[in-house]
């Protein structure tokens, strides 16, 4: 996983994908004030235009990661990668 700067551009409807809320939201003053400004991932933005966020992304994306289609980003973010501990390691930690 790598920390990546994400630049989300508002689509024709003025929406962007929000990682904090894990949904597509309107990029308006209320979103920026009520959610973005209190979010540790927030790196700046302009209502109706774009927002920049910085988070540890498990996907193989470029830095900066520019997003123009919030629906595609939402779908991509629903895929999770897990590191699974081998069965024998789980048994050892349960016995400790």
C-alpha positions as CSV (number, residue, x, y, z in Angstrom):
1,X,0.0,0.0,0.0
2,X,1.2,3.5,-0.9
3,X,0.0,6.9,0.1
4,X,-1.4,8.5,-3.0
5,X,-2.7,12.0,-3.8
6,X,-6.2,11.6,-5.3
7,X,-7.6,14.4,-7.4
8,X,-11.4,14.0,-7.8
9,X,-12.9,16.2,-10.5
10,X,-16.7,16.9,-10.3
11,X,-18.6,15.2,-13.1
12,X,-21.4,16.9,-15.1
13,X,-23.8,16.5,-12.2
14,X,-21.2,18.1,-9.7
15,X,-20.5,14.8,-7.9
16,X,-17.3,13.1,-6.7
17,X,-16.4,9.9,-4.9
18,X,-15.8,10.4,-1.2
19,X,-13.5,7.8,0.4
20,X,-14.5,8.9,4.0
21,X,-18.2,8.3,3.3
22,X,-17.6,5.6,0.7
23,X,-20.2,7.0,-1.6
24,X,-20.7,9.5,-4.4
25,X,-21.5,12.9,-3.0
26,X,-22.3,16.4,-4.5
27,X,-19.1,18.5,-4.3
28,X,-20.8,21.6,-2.7
29,X,-20.0,23.9,0.2
30,X,-21.9,21.7,2.6
31,X,-19.9,18.6,1.7
32,X,-16.6,20.5,2.1
33,X,-17.6,22.2,5.3
34,X,-19.4,19.3,7.0
35,X,-17.1,16.4,5.9
36,X,-14.0,17.4,4.0
37,X,-12.6,20.0,6.4
38,X,-12.8,17.5,9.3
39,X,-11.2,14.6,7.3
40,X,-7.6,13.7,7.8
41,X,-7.3,12.8,4.1
42,X,-8.5,16.2,2.9
43,X,-5.8,18.2,1.0
44,X,-7.9,21.0,-0.4
45,X,-10.7,21.6,-2.9
46,X,-13.1,24.0,-4.6
47,X,-16.8,23.5,-4.5
48,X,-18.2,22.3,-7.8
49,X,-14.8,21.8,-9.3
50,X,-12.4,19.3,-7.6
51,X,-11.2,18.0,-4.3
52,X,-7.8,16.5,-3.4
53,X,-7.4,13.8,-0.8
54,X,-4.4,11.8,0.4
55,X,-4.7,8.2,1.6
56,X,-3.0,4.8,1.7
57,X,-4.4,3.1,-1.4
58,X,-4.2,-0.6,-1.8
59,X,-4.8,-0.4,-5.6
60,X,-2.1,-0.1,-8.2
61,X,-2.8,3.6,-9.3
62,X,-0.5,6.4,-10.4
63,X,0.4,9.4,-8.1
64,X,-1.5,11.6,-8.5
65,X,-4.6,9.5,-9.2
66,X,-7.0,11.7,-11.2
67,X,-10.6,10.7,-11.1
68,X,-13.2,12.0,-13.6
69,X,-15.9,9.3,-13.2
70,X,-17.0,8.9,-9.6
71,X,-19.1,5.8,-10.3
72,X,-16.1,4.0,-11.6
73,X,-14.0,5.0,-8.6
74,X,-16.7,3.9,-6.3
75,X,-16.8,0.4,-7.9
76,X,-13.0,0.2,-7.9
77,X,-12.9,1.0,-4.2
78,X,-15.3,-1.8,-3.3
79,X,-12.6,-4.4,-4.2
80,X,-10.6,-5.1,-1.0
81,X,-7.3,-6.9,-0.7
82,X,-6.6,-8.8,2.5
83,X,-3.4,-10.3,3.8
84,X,-4.4,-13.6,5.3
85,X,-2.2,-15.3,7.9
86,X,-1.5,-19.0,7.2
87,X,-3.7,-21.4,9.2
88,X,-0.7,-22.7,11.4
89,X,0.2,-19.1,12.4
90,X,-3.4,-18.4,13.5
91,X,-3.3,-21.5,15.7
92,X,-0.1,-20.4,17.3
93,X,-1.4,-16.9,18.2
94,X,-4.6,-18.4,19.6
95,X,-2.6,-20.7,21.9
96,X,-0.4,-17.9,23.2
